[in-house]
């Protein structure tokens, strides 16, 4: 049973400051992902026009380099945000992101694209942004705030898939990179003048090794690696597959992506709300991973055929987005809940490091497998990774509803 006070707190509305902090920081997080997502639908096709871009391996490396650079920066940036404050770290990361965007905009071959993407990725602000959201919200509202981040990522992904082919047709890849650079500079003003200041948690420092060995955090870290590896690897294959089997030029892929993503949001929301309301997040989480596994097996089976029905690819793409959006909305909130209070930035730094490594491995391995083993092999790799995640996640603890004591959790 919950006390009247705790039940009242559970249903209380977010304050104006909490809403402003969550919404503005979610928009900055979305901008960071925009630099990644905008290139996904078109880069594999565009790269063939660049010197050195005829190699699928180099294309995959260019797509994944952002994640590799992020992986080196996330933990130092997260630790620095615990020690020196969130906002200075976020501003420094956005400056690096802008610099890398402008270098990529002026690139004349695939190698300069890779360098620009590396500098973009060096602005590893994800941990600091997520930790600032946690600092700025009461615990009973943190799922809502983190869901804003998850929704912003999903919405950015959707918008990118729709507008990227259109932008590419009008301003080219250089223009797309330049736009992300300008938006990064504008985001600095948002950090300094719109995001409210928040007190940092004052508590005993937690050793870094303890964060690394935390069992529940390890499950979530492995999960975000598998999720983003799968995402990146899929989009090494899918744009070309839609051109080949559906006969749809890249500039018109938005006609598939837009309805698929919008429908996926409709199907994604009820499971998240039900899981949070009834304390069933483990069941929802494991169910979404299972759906992701079925998608990978379905893609592998479909692309292994000599004749491919492209409508099956579209149906599988819809199922992927449903699973992806559920998992992307839930995981940051779960990390912030189970991490030691004085090490939220550090824990989120480790989490985002694995996310970034997943992006890199998905792009790089996806390119290698596609070039040497065929497109279907990419989904076999993703299926093995997802199955491993499913087995490990099946033993996770089921967290209680927000605002309820930990003792009420069920296995």
C-alpha positions in Angstrom: 0.0 0.0 0.0 1.1 3.6 -0.7 0.4 6.4 1.7 -2.0 9.2 0.6 1.0 11.5 0.3 3.0 9.2 -1.8 0.0 8.4 -4.1 -0.6 12.2 -4.5 3.0 12.8 -5.3 2.9 10.0 -7.9 0.1 11.7 -9.9 1.3 15.3 -9.3 2.0 17.4 -12.4 5.5 18.4 -13.5 6.4 21.9 -12.5 7.0 24.6 -15.1 10.8 24.5 -14.5 10.8 20.7 -14.9 8.9 20.9 -18.2 11.2 23.6 -19.5 14.3 21.8 -18.5 13.1 18.5 -19.9 11.8 19.9 -23.2 14.8 22.1 -23.9 17.4 19.4 -23.0 15.5 16.8 -25.0 15.7 19.2 -28.0 19.5 19.4 -27.5 19.7 15.6 -27.3 17.7 15.3 -30.5 20.1 17.7 -32.2 23.0 15.5 -31.3 21.2 12.5 -32.8 20.2 14.6 -35.9 23.9 14.7 -36.9 23.8 10.9 -37.1 20.3 10.2 -38.4 20.2 12.7 -41.3 22.8 10.8 -43.2 21.3 7.3 -42.7 18.7 7.3 -45.6 21.0 8.8 -48.2 24.7 8.4 -47.4 25.2 4.9 -48.7 23.9 6.1 -52.1 25.7 9.5 -51.9 29.1 8.0 -51.0 29.4 6.3 -54.4 29.8 9.8 -55.9 32.9 10.5 -53.7 36.5 9.4 -54.3 37.0 6.3 -52.2 33.2 5.9 -51.7 32.9 2.8 -53.9 33.9 0.5 -51.0 31.1 -0.6 -48.8 33.6 -1.0 -46.0 34.6 2.7 -46.2 31.0 3.7 -46.4 30.2 1.7 -43.2 33.3 3.2 -41.5 32.1 6.7 -42.4 28.7 6.0 -41.0 30.1 4.3 -37.8 32.9 6.7 -37.1 30.6 9.1 -35.3 29.8 6.4 -32.8 33.4 5.3 -32.4 34.5 8.9 -31.5 31.5 9.2 -29.1 32.6 6.0 -27.4 36.0 7.6 -26.4 34.4 10.8 -25.1 31.3 9.6 -23.2 32.9 8.4 -20.0 35.4 11.4 -19.6 32.5 13.8 -20.4 30.2 12.1 -17.9 32.8 12.1 -15.1 33.7 15.8 -15.9 30.0 16.7 -15.7 29.8 15.1 -12.2 32.9 17.1 -11.1 32.7 20.5 -13.0 29.0 20.8 -13.8 26.7 19.8 -16.6 26.4 23.0 -18.7 30.1 23.7 -19.4 30.6 20.1 -20.6 27.5 20.4 -22.9 28.7 23.6 -24.4 32.2 22.2 -25.1 30.6 19.1 -26.8 28.4 21.3 -29.0 31.3 23.3 -30.2 33.1 20.1 -31.2 30.0 18.9 -32.9 29.7 22.1 -34.9 33.4 22.0 -36.0 33.0 18.4 -37.2 29.9 19.3 -39.1 31.6 22.1 -41.0 34.6 19.9 -41.8 32.3 17.2 -43.3 30.4 19.9 -45.2 33.6 20.9 -47.0 34.8 17.3 -47.6 36.0 16.4 -51.1 36.4 12.6 -50.5 35.3 9.8 -48.2 38.4 10.3 -45.9 37.5 13.9 -45.0 33.9 12.8 -44.3 35.3 10.2 -41.9 37.5 12.9 -40.2 34.5 15.3 -39.9 32.3 12.5 -38.5 35.0 11.7 -35.9 35.2 15.3 -34.7 31.4 15.5 -34.6 31.3 12.4 -32.4 34.0 13.8 -30.1 31.3 16.2 -28.7 30.0 13.4 -26.5 27.3 15.3 -24.5 24.7 12.5 -24.1 25.7 11.6 -20.5 25.9 15.2 -19.4 22.5 16.1 -20.9 20.8 13.1 -19.5 22.3 13.7 -16.0 21.2 17.3 -16.1 17.6 16.1 -16.9 17.9 13.8 -13.8 19.2 16.7 -11.7 16.3 19.0 -12.9 13.4 16.6 -12.2 11.9 15.0 -9.1 12.1 11.2 -9.1 8.4 10.7 -9.5 8.6 12.6 -12.8 11.8 11.4 -14.2 10.3 8.7 -16.4 8.2 11.4 -18.1 11.3 13.5 -18.6 13.4 10.6 -19.9 10.5 9.6 -22.1 10.7 13.1 -23.7 14.3 12.3 -24.5 13.3 8.9 -25.9 10.5 10.5 -27.9 12.8 13.2 -29.2 15.2 10.6 -30.4 12.4 8.7 -32.1 10.9 11.8 -33.6 14.3 13.0 -34.8 14.8 9.6 -36.4 11.4 9.9 -38.1 11.9 13.4 -39.3 15.4 12.6 -40.5 14.1 9.7 -42.6 11.5 11.9 -44.1 13.3 15.2 -44.8 16.8 13.8 -45.4 16.1 12.6 -49.0 14.3 15.9 -49.7 17.2 18.0 -48.3 19.7 15.9 -50.2 17.8 16.6 -53.4 17.8 20.4 -52.8 21.1 21.2 -51.0 23.1 18.0 -51.2 25.1 16.3 -48.4 27.3 19.3 -47.8 24.3 21.4 -47.1 22.9 18.8 -44.7 26.2 18.8 -42.7 26.3 22.6 -42.7 22.8 22.8 -41.3 23.6 20.5 -38.4 26.6 22.7 -37.6 24.5 25.9 -37.5 21.9 24.2 -35.3 24.6 23.0 -32.9 25.7 26.7 -32.4 22.1 27.7 -31.9 21.8 25.0 -29.3 24.6 26.6 -27.2 22.3 29.6 -26.7 19.5 27.3 -25.6 21.8 25.7 -23.0 23.0 29.0 -21.6 19.8 31.0 -21.7 16.8 28.6 -21.7 17.8 25.5 -19.7 17.3 26.3 -15.9 20.2 25.8 -13.6 19.9 22.7 -11.4 21.7 21.8 -8.2 23.9 18.7 -8.5 23.5 15.8 -6.1 25.9 16.1 -3.2 26.8 12.6 -2.0 29.7 10.3 -1.4 31.7 9.7 -4.5 31.2 6.2 -6.0 34.3 4.4 -7.4 34.3 4.0 -11.1 34.8 0.3 -10.8 31.6 0.0 -8.8 29.6 1.6 -11.6 31.2 -0.8 -14.2 30.4 -3.8 -12.1 26.8 -2.9 -11.3 24.8 -5.9 -12.6 21.6 -4.0 -13.7 23.6 -1.3 -15.4 25.6 -3.9 -17.2 22.4 -5.4 -18.7 21.3 -2.0 -19.9 24.7 -1.2 -21.3 24.7 -4.4 -23.3 21.2 -3.7 -24.5 21.9 -0.2 -25.8 25.0 -1.6 -27.6 22.9 -4.3 -29.4 20.0 -1.9 -30.2 22.2 0.8 -31.9 24.4 -1.7 -33.6 21.3 -3.2 -35.1 19.9 0.2 -36.1 23.1 1.3 -37.9 23.7 -2.1 -39.6 20.1 -2.2 -40.9 20.5 1.2 -42.7 23.7 0.1 -44.4 21.4 -2.3 -46.2 17.8 -1.0 -46.3 18.1 2.2 -48.6 19.7 0.2 -51.4 17.2 -2.7 -50.8 14.3 -0.4 -51.2 15.8 1.0 -54.4 16.5 -2.5 -55.8 13.3 -4.4 -54.8 10.7 -1.6 -54.7 12.1 0.5 -57.5 11.7 3.6 -55.3 14.4 6.3 -55.7 16.1 7.6 -52.5 14.4 11.0 -52.8 11.0 9.3 -52.4 11.8 6.9 -49.5 10.0 9.3 -47.2 6.8 8.0 -48.6 7.6 4.7 -46.9 9.3 6.1 -43.7 6.7 8.7 -42.8 3.6 6.5 -42.4 5.7 3.6 -40.9 7.2 5.8 -38.2 3.9 7.6 -37.4 2.1 4.3 -37.1 4.9 2.9 -34.9 4.5 5.8 -32.4 0.8 5.0 -32.1 1.6 1.3 -31.3 4.6 2.2 -29.0 2.8 4.5 -26.5 0.3 2.1 -24.9 2.9 -0.5 -23.8 5.2 2.2 -22.3 2.3 3.7 -20.3 0.9 0.4 -19.2 4.3 -0.9 -18.1 5.0 2.2 -16.1 1.6 2.4 -14.5 1.3 -1.2 -13.5 5.0 -1.9 -12.7 5.4 -4.2 -15.7 8.4 -2.6 -17.3 10.4 -5.9 -17.4 7.6 -7.6 -19.4 7.3 -4.7 -21.8 11.1 -4.5 -22.1 11.6 -8.2 -22.8 8.6 -8.2 -25.2 10.2 -5.4 -27.2 13.5 -7.2 -27.5 11.7 -10.3 -28.6 9.9 -8.3 -31.4 13.3 -6.9 -32.4 14.7 -10.4 -32.7 11.8 -11.5 -34.9 12.4 -8.5 -37.1 16.1 -9.5 -37.7 15.2 -13.1 -38.4 12.4 -11.9 -40.8 14.8 -9.6 -42.6 17.4 -12.3 -42.9 14.9 -14.8 -44.3 13.4 -12.3 -46.7 16.7 -11.1 -48.2 18.0 -14.6 -48.5 15.3 -15.3 -51.1 16.0 -14.8 -54.9 12.6 -12.9 -55.2 11.9 -10.4 -52.5 8.5 -8.9 -51.8 9.2 -5.4 -50.7 5.9 -5.1 -48.8 7.4 -7.6 -46.4 10.4 -5.3 -45.9 8.0 -2.5 -45.1 6.0 -4.6 -42.6 9.3 -5.6 -40.9 10.4 -2.0 -40.8 7.2 -1.0 -39.0 7.8 -3.8 -36.4 11.4 -2.6 -36.0 10.3 1.0 -35.3 7.8 -0.1 -32.7 10.4 -2.1 -30.8 13.1 0.5 -31.2 10.9 3.4 -29.9 9.8 1.4 -26.9 13.4 0.4 -26.0 14.8 3.9 -26.7 12.2 5.6 -24.5 12.7 3.2 -21.6 16.4 2.6 -21.3 17.8 6.1 -20.2 15.1 6.3 -17.5 16.0 2.9 -16.2 19.7 3.8 -16.1 18.9 7.0 -14.1 16.8 5.0 -11.7 19.3 2.2 -10.9 22.5 4.3 -11.0 24.0 5.5 -7.7 22.8 9.1 -7.1 26.4 10.6 -7.0 27.4 8.8 -10.2 24.5 9.4 -12.6 26.8 11.2 -15.0 29.4 8.5 -14.8 26.8 5.7 -15.3 25.2 7.5 -18.2 28.7 8.0 -19.6 29.3 4.3 -19.6 25.8 3.7 -21.0 26.3 6.2 -23.9 29.8 4.8 -24.6 28.2 1.4 -25.3 25.5 3.1 -27.4 28.2 4.8 -29.4 30.3 1.6 -29.8 27.1 0.0 -31.0 26.7 2.6 -33.7 30.3 2.2 -34.8 30.2 -1.6 -34.9 26.8 -1.6 -36.7 28.1 0.7 -39.4 31.5 -0.9 -39.8 30.5 -4.6 -39.5 27.4 -4.0 -41.5 29.6 -2.6 -44.4 32.1 -5.5 -44.2 29.4 -8.2 -44.1 27.4 -6.6 -46.9 30.5 -6.4 -49.1 31.9 -9.8 -48.5 28.9 -12.0 -47.4 25.8 -10.4 -48.8 23.0 -8.2 -47.4 21.2 -11.0 -45.6 24.3 -11.8 -43.4 23.9 -8.3 -41.8 20.6 -9.3 -40.3 22.0 -12.7 -39.1 24.6 -10.8 -37.1 22.0 -8.5 -35.7 19.8 -11.5 -34.8 22.7 -13.1 -32.8 23.3 -9.9 -30.9 19.6 -9.4 -30.1 19.2 -13.0 -29.0 22.1 -12.6 -26.6 20.5 -9.4 -25.2 17.2 -11.2 -24.8 18.7 -14.0 -22.8 20.5 -11.5 -20.5 17.6 -9.2 -20.1 15.2 -12.0 -19.1 17.0 -12.0 -15.7 16.6 -8.3 -15.0 14.8 -7.0 -12.0 11.3 -5.6 -12.4 11.4 -2.0 -11.0 8.4 -0.8 -9.1 6.1 1.9 -10.3 7.6 5.4 -10.0 7.2 6.7 -6.5 6.7 3.2 -4.9 9.3 1.7 -2.5 11.8 -0.7 -4.0 10.4 -3.5 -1.8 7.3 -3.6 -3.9 9.3 -4.7 -7.0 8.5 -8.1 -8.4 11.0 -10.5 -9.9 
